[in-house]
Amino acid sequence: GAGVSQSPRYKVAKRGQDVALRCDPISGHVSLFWYQQALGQGPEFLTYFQNEAQLDKSGLPSDRFFAERPEGSVSTLKIQRTQQEDSAVYLCASSSGTWDYYGYTFGSGTRLTVV
Amino acid sequence: AQSVSQHNHHVILSEAASLELGCNYSYGGTVNLFWYVQYPGQHLQLLLKYFSGDPLVKGIKGFEAEFIKSKFSFNLRRPSVQWSDTAEYFCAVNGGNAGNNRKLIWGLGTSLAVNP
């Protein structure tokens, strides 16, 4: 597609519920990133894939967070047993290579609200 | 610790005024520096970047930024703002192109409102 597509745009989850957030990167983009942006904050890094390999998952806040990109294209961020502190916008970004020169293309994000 | 500090959280200007948004970073070693912009209701977009070479970089829409290594700064400037520049501006840094250095460290953002 022309841009990075994220779904759903909005998700309301009851505390304790599991959620899955989807990211469709630009076709052919090798690198894919997930960020978490709380209200009034800058994005915080969660994890990074190069093709299907998860090269950095140092930002995942707990073992309740899990990300995968099994075929090197679509990625899913899964949050188990959601907590209120998980409420945030989850951003996905992709880039065409393994180098940052052209920056990343961001999706519009998924706004997760845990009630 | 790696961090990015943006000095102004909220800026209000009139059209045609000059803009300078401050950004300082704390990061060991070689850095890549970025400014991203988020217009109301839109996704983050790359405004400009610095990798190496000329420390004065120019981006889209007449924005420019200057990398001053000795001050660990990468301030964003625009000589004359327009109402359409109303947006959230984020400064970000990463450590280059190796696998574990690609994650971006972000500032808190600066909300710019330009009055017509």
Interface residues (C-beta under 8 A of the other chain):
Chain A: G3 V4 S31 F33 Y35 G40 Q41 G42 P43 E44 F45 Y48 Q50 L55 D56 S58 G59 L91 A93 T98 W99 D100 Y101 Y102 G103 Y104 F106 G107 S108 G109
Chain B: V4 N32 F34 Y36 Q42 H43 L44 Q45 L46 K49 F51 F90 A92 N94 N97 G99 N100 R102 K103 L104 I105 W106 G107 L108 G109
